[in-house]
C-alpha cells in the first residue's frame, strides 16, 4: 500500500504535471503503439540507444556476478546472528568468519545458478503457503538474542507438528522417494527449530525484540514437536553427472514411472512424516545445542576454531567465500 501511495504522489507531483509533452503522432510507433484514431500525449522519452544487441548469456553471467557480489556483500556486512543452516550444516570456521565481518577477496557466488535456485525455492514456498489453509502458523520468526540466533520456521500445524517445505533437484528427489528418508541436513535443520521453539520460546515471543517484515511471533505459550513433516518439491535437474541432455530427460521419465504418476499432475511433490518422540530427536538436539554453544564461545573469546574442531566441514570449501583465507 505504501508503494501505491508513493506512486500516487509521484503522478500528482508538479514535476510530472509540468513536463513537456508532445503529440503522439511525433513519436516512434515501435515504442508507443496506438490506434490511428487516438490522440494521446506522452512525456518526452530520453534518447534511446541505437546499438541494440540480442540477449547474450556471457553478459548475463557478468550481470549475475555483479548482483551476487552486491547482495552477498550487503548481507555479510549486516549479518549478526547464527541461522538454522549454520547450525545444521555450516562449517564452524565460515560461521565465525562471517559473524566477525571478515573481509574477503570477492563476495560473488562461486556458482551463479544458485541465485535462480533461491528465487525458485522462494516461489515454491509461497505457492504452497498461499494456496492452503492447513497450516496454523507460517513464516514463524525465532529470534533469540541470548544465543545470537535468528531463524524462520516455514510452518506449524498446532503445537505438535513442524512442517518444512524444501525444493530440490530431480536427482535428490528420486533418492528421497526411493529411500523414504529426508536429506540429512534438512532433518538437522528441523531439529534446530524444535530445540529453539521448545527451549527458548519466551525470548522468541518477546514483543520488544523486532522481527523481519512478513514473519510472525510464535502463537502458542508452549510447543511439543512430536512430528516433523517435509514437503519436497522437485524443481530442476542436476546435469553434472550425466553425459547428455537425453539422459536427463530419461531420468525424469524414469522418475515419473517410479511415482506411477501418469494421472498425477503433482508427481513432483511428495510429503514425508517423521515421528520424533521416544528419544528419536535426542542425539540430534544434543548436537544442535552443543554446536550453538561452541559458536558463541568462539565469538565471545574472539578466537578461530582450530583444525581439530569437530564442526569443521571441509566439504563446504568450494562454496565458501573465505576459502582463500583459511589454511584448511
N, C-alpha and C positions, 0 to 999 in steps of 0.2 A: 504493500500500500504506500509506503514511503517513496518507493521508486516512481509510482504513478503520480504522486503529488509533486515530486521534483520535475517530472515531465510536464505537468500542467503549468508549473511556474515558468519553465523554460519557454513553453509555447506562448505564454502571456507576456513574456518579457519584452521590454521596449526594443531590445537589440534585434530580436527576431521580427517584431512588427514593423520596424523601421528599415528592414533590409531592402535593398534594391531588388525589384522584381522585373521580369521581362515576360513577354507573351510567349506561350508555349510553342508557337509556330517558329520561333527563333532557335529552339532547342533541338539538339540531335535526337531524332526519334528512336535511335537504338537504345538510348539511356532513359528516355521519357516517352514510352509508347502511349498513344491515346487515340480515341475515335476522332474521325475528321470533323464532326460537328462540335466537339468540345473546345472550349476556350478557357484554359486554366493558366494561372500564373505560378511560377516557381521561383524560389530563391536561386540566384545565380550560382551554378556549380563551379567549384575550383577547377583550375586547369588539370585536365586528365592526361595521364601518361599515354604515349603512343607506341611504346615498345613492349606491348603485352606478349607474354610467352606462355605456352602450355604448362600445366601443373608439372612440377619437377620433383621427383622423390628425393634427390640429393639435397635440394633446397629445403624440402620439408624436414629432412633429418637434421639439418642445421638449425631450423626453427625450433624443433623439439629439443635439441641440445640446449639452446639458449633459454627456452622456457623452463626446462627441468633444472637448469643451473639456478635461475632466479627463485623458482619455487622451493628447491631444497635449501638454498641459502637463507631465505626468509624463515623457513621452518627451523633450521638448525640454530639460527641466531635468537629465536624466541622460545624454543622448547625449554621447559624447566622441569618436566615431570617424566617419570618412568611410565611407559604404556604397557598394555597387555602383551603385545608382540615381544617387547623387550624381555619380559619375564618368561614367557612361554618358549621362546626360541631364539632370542637375540644373543649375540656374543657379548659377554660382560665388558670386554675391552671397548667395543664400539659404543656401548651404552654410556660408559664413563667418559669416553672421548666426547660424545655428543653432548652430554649434560654439563660438561666443563667448557662448552663452546670452543673446542679445539679447532684452530684454523686448518683448512685443507687446501690442496692444490686446485681442485675443481669440485664444485658441488653438483655437477651434471650426473645424471644416472648413467651407470655403466651399460645398461640395456634399455634403450629408449622405448620399446613397445610396452614397458611397464606402465607408462602414462596412460596408454589406451586401455590396458587391463584394469587399471584403477577406476577409470570412468565407467567401463562396462560393469565392474563389480558394484559400484555405487548405484548404477541404474537398475541392476538386478535386485538389489536390496529394496530400492524404492518401489519397483514394480510389485513385488510380493507384499510389502508392508502397506502399500496404498490400495490394495485390492483384496484385503481380507479383514475380517473383524474378529479373527480367532485369538489374536494377541491381546492381553490385558494391558501390557506396557510395551513400549518400543523406544529405541534410542535412549536407554537409561544411562544417565551420567553417574559415574563412580569416581568422584574426585576426592582424594584422600591426602591433604597436605602433609599430615604427620608422617606419611610413608613416601612422599614425593610421587604419588601415583595418580594418574588420570586415565580413565578408560571409559569406553562407551559400549555397553552391552546391547546387542541387537534387539532381543525381545524376551519377554517373560509371559508365561501363562499362569496366572495365580501366583502363589508364593512358593511353589514347588518345582515348576518346570522352566528351565532355561533353554532358549531357542537361539541358535546361531545360523545365519544364512551365509553360505560360502560358495563362491564361484570358483570354477576350476577348469583345467584343460580336459579334453576328452580322454587322454591317456590316464590322468589321475582319476577321472570319473569311472572309467572301466575298472580300475584297481579297487576303488571304493565299493562298487556294487558287487564285484565278484568275491572280495574278501569279507564283505559286510563289516568293515571296520572303518572308522574315520581316520583322516590323516593325523599322525601323532601330534604335530604342532597345533592343530585345530583343537584337539582334545585338551591339551595343556592350557590353551587359551581359555576354554570354558572353565577349567579348574581355577584359573586366576580370578574370574568373575565370581565363581562360587565362594572362594575364600574371602574376597573383598566384601561381598554383599552380606555374608553371614557374620563376618567378624569386625567390620568397620562401617556398619550401617548408620550409626548415629552421626558420624562425620559426613558420610555421603548424603544424608538428608538435611544437613545443616544449611539453612536458608541464607546464612551470611556468606557462604562460600559460592562465588559466582560460577556459572557453568556456561558452556557454549550454547549459542542460539540454536534452536532446533532439537535440543536434548532436554531430558526431564529428570527430576529427582525421583528416587525410588518411592513408590506409592505406599507400601505397607510398612508396619512397625517391625516386622521380623520376616525372615526368609529361611526356608529349609529346603535347599535344592536337592531333590531326590532323583530327578530325571533331567538328563541333558538330551536335547534333540538337535540334530543337524539337518538343515535343508541344503542339499548340494545341487548346484546348477552348473551344467557343463556349458561353457560359452565359446570355446575355441579348440584348436588342435595344436599340439606341440610337435613341430616337424624336425626337431634336432636329431632324432634317432631313426629317421626314415630316409629312403633314397629317392622317393618320387612323390609327387602330389597324388598320383593314382593310388599309392599305398595309403596315404592319409584318408582318401575317400573310402577305401576298402575297410579301413579301421572303423570309420563311422558306421558303415553299413553293417559290419560285424557286431558293433556295439548295439545297434538297433535290434539285431536279431537276438542278441543275448537278453535284451529287455523285453522281447516279444512285443514290440511297440508299433506294430502295423497300424493299429487303430487308436494308438495313444498319442495325442498331439503334444503331450508334455513328457515325452520319453527322456528329455534332457534334465528333468527334475526328479530327485529322489529324496526320501527322508530316512533318517536313522535315529532310533530312540535307544538310549543307554541308561540303564539303572545304575546310579552311583551311590546306592545305600550299602549297608552291611560292610563298611570298611573299604569298599572299592576305591573311593577317592582319596583315602588317607595318604598313601605314598606320594601321590601327585601334589596334594595340598602341602605336605611337608617340604617337597622340592620347591614349590612356589614361594612359601613363606621364607625359607632359608635364602633363596636367591634374592628376594626382595630386600631382606635384611643385609645381605652381603653387598649389594649395590649401594645401599645407603651408607654402609661402613666406609667404602672407598670414597664416596662423595664427601662424607663428614671429615675424613682424615686427609683428603686431597692427595690420595695415592692412586697408583695404577695397578690393576690386577697383574700378578706375576704369571709366568708361562705355565706354572703348575696349577693355576686356578681351575677347578672342575667346570666352571661355566664358560671357559674359553671355547669358542666354536669356530674352528678353522675352516669348516665347510662354508662359512659365510663370507670368506675373504674376498671372493670375486666381486660381490656387490658392495663391499664396504668402502665408504668414502675415505677411510683413514688407512687404507692398505699400505700406502707409501710411507706412513709414519710408524707403522707397527713392525717391529723386528720379528714378530711371529709369523 
